[in-house]
């Protein structure tokens, strides 16, 4: 079993909160903590077409400041009773560096901060966060600057009717990951599944077909029943009591943040699926919107 938590420190992504959460997680799992501070500004300075001596002084100053910040954050983690190793990196692209570090230290979790992403970042999916969701082979823990409640509520967001996960292997991994964390910190796991009603998909659902209007209400009831049956089967297999299982009609990116906020969630566990024939996992627009608007930490797992 892996015994290292890799913590990625970015100076613009709440470094104190990220290190505190990573140290808590390392202590929870009896792991060492590997800190890596990534700031590519030094390499940018070194790539100037005209490289002045003043730029070298600026780069040296940045490196010194990085080391000072890293030492201070490492002391915070050590004070929490965790063994800490630390390093700095100026490598690009950042996602490749993080993936290589995670493999090298056999990371149980990769922990990093996240922030609101612009529409252009979402559209291009070129941001480091999306690249990690798509490519990283380790559980990926995004930290938001919010305090964990006691006892913590962990929301497992599942989709037992997904065509690419007919065996529900990913959904079981999502729930089991939440249960493993909850079991170590006396938390509670709540399962949620959202589905779109037929009438919400578009006006075509209400078109007349062969001179007969589609029976939208009847079809909606059948959709609801099928989704509920799959959800109940999944919850029963994972030992989740019925009162902690919720199915809601609507769009995931709208409902999940609201549900997390209303349930007082400290963590939402989600999955990243691979499409058939593709080696890389898919980062959907829904996942992008949800990551931005969830009020708590997010853990991404995959199978």
C-alpha positions as CSV (number, residue, x, y, z in Angstrom):
1,X,0.0,0.0,0.0
2,X,1.2,3.5,-0.9
3,X,2.5,5.5,2.1
4,X,3.1,8.9,0.6
5,X,0.7,11.9,0.1
6,X,2.0,14.2,-2.6
7,X,1.1,17.8,-2.0
8,X,1.5,20.3,-4.8
9,X,2.0,23.9,-3.6
10,X,1.1,26.7,-5.9
11,X,1.5,30.2,-4.4
12,X,-1.8,31.4,-5.9
13,X,-3.8,28.4,-4.7
14,X,-4.1,28.8,-0.9
15,X,-0.8,27.1,0.0
16,X,-1.5,27.1,3.7
17,X,-4.9,25.4,3.3
18,X,-3.5,22.9,0.9
19,X,-0.6,21.9,3.1
20,X,-2.8,21.7,6.2
21,X,-5.3,19.4,4.4
22,X,-2.5,17.2,3.0
23,X,-0.8,16.9,6.4
24,X,-4.2,15.9,7.9
25,X,-4.6,13.3,5.2
26,X,-1.1,12.0,5.6
27,X,-1.6,11.6,9.4
28,X,-5.0,10.0,8.8
29,X,-3.5,7.3,6.6
30,X,-0.1,7.2,8.5
31,X,1.8,8.4,5.4
32,X,4.8,10.5,4.8
33,X,4.2,13.9,3.1
34,X,6.0,14.9,0.0
35,X,5.8,18.7,-0.7
36,X,6.6,20.1,-4.1
37,X,6.4,23.8,-4.7
38,X,5.9,24.5,-8.4
39,X,6.5,28.0,-9.8
40,X,7.6,28.2,-13.4
41,X,8.4,31.9,-13.3
42,X,12.1,31.2,-13.0
43,X,12.2,29.2,-16.2
44,X,10.3,31.9,-17.9
45,X,12.9,34.5,-16.8
46,X,15.6,32.3,-18.2
47,X,14.0,32.1,-21.6
48,X,14.1,35.8,-22.4
49,X,15.6,36.5,-25.8
50,X,17.8,39.2,-24.2
51,X,18.9,37.8,-20.8
52,X,20.1,40.7,-18.6
53,X,22.0,40.2,-15.4
54,X,19.1,41.9,-13.6
55,X,16.9,39.0,-14.6
56,X,19.3,36.6,-13.0
57,X,19.0,38.6,-9.8
58,X,15.2,38.4,-10.0
59,X,15.4,34.7,-10.6
60,X,17.7,34.2,-7.7
61,X,15.4,36.2,-5.5
62,X,12.4,34.1,-6.6
63,X,14.3,30.9,-5.8
64,X,15.2,32.2,-2.3
65,X,11.6,33.2,-1.6
66,X,10.4,29.8,-2.8
67,X,12.8,28.0,-0.4
68,X,11.7,30.2,2.5
69,X,8.0,29.5,1.8
70,X,8.6,25.8,1.4
71,X,10.5,25.6,4.7
72,X,7.8,27.5,6.5
73,X,5.0,25.2,5.2
74,X,7.1,22.1,5.9
75,X,7.4,23.2,9.5
76,X,3.6,23.5,9.8
77,X,3.2,20.0,8.5
78,X,6.0,18.6,10.8
79,X,4.3,20.3,13.8
80,X,1.2,18.2,12.9
81,X,3.3,15.1,13.5
82,X,4.0,14.2,9.9
83,X,7.3,13.2,8.3
84,X,8.0,15.7,5.5
85,X,10.2,15.7,2.3
86,X,10.2,18.8,0.2
87,X,11.5,20.1,-3.1
88,X,10.9,22.9,-5.7
89,X,10.2,22.6,-9.4
90,X,10.1,24.9,-12.3
91,X,9.2,22.3,-14.8
92,X,6.6,22.7,-17.5
93,X,4.0,21.5,-18.3
94,X,3.1,21.3,-14.6
95,X,0.7,18.4,-15.1
96,X,3.5,16.2,-16.4
97,X,5.8,17.1,-13.5
98,X,3.1,16.3,-11.0
99,X,2.3,12.9,-12.7
100,X,6.0,12.0,-12.7
101,X,6.4,12.9,-9.0
102,X,3.3,10.9,-8.1
103,X,4.6,7.8,-9.8
104,X,8.1,8.3,-8.3
105,X,6.8,8.5,-4.7
106,X,3.9,6.0,-5.3
107,X,1.4,8.6,-4.0
108,X,-1.7,7.4,-2.2
109,X,-3.2,10.8,-3.0
110,X,-2.2,13.9,-4.9
111,X,-3.4,17.0,-3.2
112,X,-3.5,20.5,-4.8
113,X,-5.5,23.7,-4.6
114,X,-7.9,24.8,-7.2
115,X,-9.6,28.0,-8.2
116,X,-12.3,29.4,-10.5
117,X,-11.5,28.7,-14.1
118,X,-12.3,31.1,-16.9
119,X,-14.7,30.1,-19.7
120,X,-11.7,29.9,-22.1
121,X,-9.9,27.5,-19.7
122,X,-13.0,25.3,-19.6
123,X,-13.5,25.4,-23.3
124,X,-9.9,24.4,-24.1
125,X,-9.5,22.0,-21.2
126,X,-5.8,23.0,-21.3
127,X,-5.6,24.0,-17.6
128,X,-3.4,21.8,-15.3
129,X,-6.5,20.7,-13.3
130,X,-8.2,19.3,-16.4
131,X,-5.0,17.6,-17.6
132,X,-4.6,15.9,-14.2
133,X,-8.2,14.7,-14.1
134,X,-7.7,13.3,-17.5
135,X,-4.3,11.8,-17.2
136,X,-3.3,11.2,-13.6
137,X,-3.2,7.6,-12.4
138,X,-3.7,8.5,-8.8
139,X,-6.6,9.8,-6.7
140,X,-6.6,13.6,-7.1
141,X,-7.7,15.7,-4.1
142,X,-8.6,19.3,-4.9
143,X,-8.6,21.6,-1.8
144,X,-11.0,24.5,-1.4
145,X,-10.3,27.1,1.4
146,X,-13.1,26.0,3.7
147,X,-12.8,24.3,7.1
148,X,-13.9,20.7,7.5
149,X,-17.0,20.2,9.7
150,X,-17.0,17.7,12.6
151,X,-18.1,15.0,11.9
152,X,-17.5,15.5,8.2
153,X,-20.2,14.7,5.6
154,X,-18.7,13.0,2.4
155,X,-20.9,13.1,-0.7
156,X,-20.4,10.3,-3.2
157,X,-21.7,11.5,-6.6
158,X,-22.6,8.5,-8.8
159,X,-24.2,7.6,-12.1
160,X,-25.2,3.9,-12.1
161,X,-26.8,4.2,-15.5
162,X,-23.8,5.5,-17.3
163,X,-23.3,3.6,-20.6
164,X,-19.5,3.5,-20.2
165,X,-19.7,2.0,-16.7
166,X,-22.3,-0.7,-17.1
167,X,-20.8,-2.8,-14.3
168,X,-20.8,0.3,-12.0
169,X,-17.2,-0.3,-11.2
170,X,-16.4,3.4,-11.0
171,X,-19.5,4.1,-8.9
172,X,-18.4,1.4,-6.4
173,X,-14.9,2.9,-6.3
174,X,-16.4,6.4,-5.6
175,X,-18.5,5.1,-2.7
176,X,-15.8,2.9,-1.3
177,X,-13.3,5.7,-1.4
178,X,-15.7,7.9,0.5
179,X,-16.4,5.1,3.0
180,X,-12.7,4.5,3.6
181,X,-12.1,8.2,4.4
182,X,-15.2,8.4,6.5
183,X,-14.2,5.3,8.5
184,X,-10.9,7.0,9.5
185,X,-12.4,10.3,10.6
186,X,-15.9,9.2,12.0
187,X,-17.5,10.8,8.9
188,X,-20.8,10.0,7.1
189,X,-21.2,9.1,3.5
190,X,-24.2,10.3,1.5
191,X,-24.8,9.1,-2.0
192,X,-26.4,11.3,-4.7
193,X,-27.5,10.6,-8.2
194,X,-29.0,13.2,-10.6
195,X,-30.8,12.4,-13.8
196,X,-32.5,14.6,-16.4
197,X,-36.2,14.4,-16.9
198,X,-37.3,13.9,-20.4
199,X,-39.1,17.3,-20.5
200,X,-35.8,19.0,-19.5
201,X,-33.8,17.6,-22.4
202,X,-35.5,19.8,-25.0
203,X,-38.7,20.8,-26.8
204,X,-38.3,17.8,-29.1
205,X,-39.6,15.6,-26.4
206,X,-43.0,17.3,-26.7
207,X,-43.2,17.1,-30.5
208,X,-46.1,15.2,-32.1
209,X,-44.9,12.0,-33.7
210,X,-47.1,10.2,-36.2
211,X,-50.0,12.5,-35.2
212,X,-49.6,11.5,-31.6
213,X,-48.0,13.4,-28.8
214,X,-45.2,11.6,-27.0
215,X,-46.4,10.4,-23.5
216,X,-43.8,12.5,-21.7
217,X,-45.1,12.0,-18.2
218,X,-45.3,8.2,-18.5
219,X,-41.8,8.1,-20.0
220,X,-40.5,10.3,-17.2
221,X,-41.9,7.9,-14.6
222,X,-40.2,5.0,-16.3
223,X,-36.9,6.9,-16.5
224,X,-37.2,7.7,-12.8
225,X,-38.0,4.1,-11.9
226,X,-35.1,2.7,-13.9
227,X,-32.6,5.2,-12.4
228,X,-33.9,4.5,-8.9
229,X,-33.7,0.7,-9.3
230,X,-30.0,1.0,-10.4
231,X,-29.2,3.4,-7.6
232,X,-30.8,1.2,-5.0
233,X,-29.0,-1.9,-6.2
234,X,-25.6,0.0,-6.1
235,X,-26.3,1.4,-2.6
236,X,-27.3,-2.1,-1.3
237,X,-24.1,-3.6,-2.7
238,X,-22.0,-0.9,-1.0
239,X,-23.9,-1.1,2.3
240,X,-25.3,2.4,2.2
241,X,-28.6,2.8,4.2
242,X,-31.6,4.0,2.3
243,X,-31.9,7.3,4.2
244,X,-28.4,8.3,3.0
245,X,-29.3,7.7,-0.7
246,X,-30.7,10.5,-2.8
247,X,-31.9,10.7,-6.4
248,X,-32.8,14.2,-7.7
249,X,-34.1,15.2,-11.2
250,X,-32.1,18.0,-12.9
251,X,-28.8,19.0,-14.2
252,X,-25.8,17.8,-12.2
253,X,-23.8,21.0,-12.4
254,X,-26.7,22.8,-10.9
255,X,-27.9,20.3,-8.3
256,X,-24.6,18.9,-6.9
257,X,-23.2,22.2,-5.6
258,X,-26.6,23.0,-4.0
259,X,-26.8,19.5,-2.5
260,X,-23.3,19.7,-1.2
261,X,-24.0,23.1,0.4
262,X,-27.3,22.0,1.9
263,X,-25.9,18.8,3.4
264,X,-22.9,20.6,4.9
265,X,-20.4,18.5,2.8
266,X,-16.7,18.7,3.5
267,X,-15.8,16.5,0.5
268,X,-17.4,15.4,-2.7
269,X,-16.1,12.3,-4.4
270,X,-16.5,12.1,-8.1
271,X,-15.3,9.8,-10.9
272,X,-13.5,10.3,-14.2
273,X,-14.4,7.8,-16.9
274,X,-12.6,6.7,-20.1
275,X,-14.6,6.4,-23.3
276,X,-14.5,3.2,-25.2
277,X,-11.4,3.1,-27.5
278,X,-9.7,6.1,-25.8
279,X,-6.8,5.8,-23.4
280,X,-7.5,9.2,-21.8
281,X,-10.3,9.9,-19.5
282,X,-12.9,12.5,-20.4
283,X,-13.3,15.9,-18.7
284,X,-16.8,16.9,-19.4
285,X,-18.3,20.4,-19.3
286,X,-20.4,19.2,-16.3
287,X,-17.2,18.2,-14.4
288,X,-15.7,21.6,-15.2
289,X,-18.7,23.5,-13.9
290,X,-19.1,21.3,-10.8
291,X,-15.4,21.7,-9.8
292,X,-15.7,25.5,-10.0
293,X,-18.9,25.8,-8.0
294,X,-18.6,23.1,-5.3
295,X,-18.2,24.7,-1.9
296,X,-15.9,22.0,-0.5
297,X,-13.0,19.7,-1.3
298,X,-13.3,17.4,-4.3
299,X,-11.7,14.0,-4.7
300,X,-11.5,12.5,-8.3
301,X,-11.1,8.7,-8.5
302,X,-11.0,6.4,-11.5
303,X,-10.9,2.7,-12.3
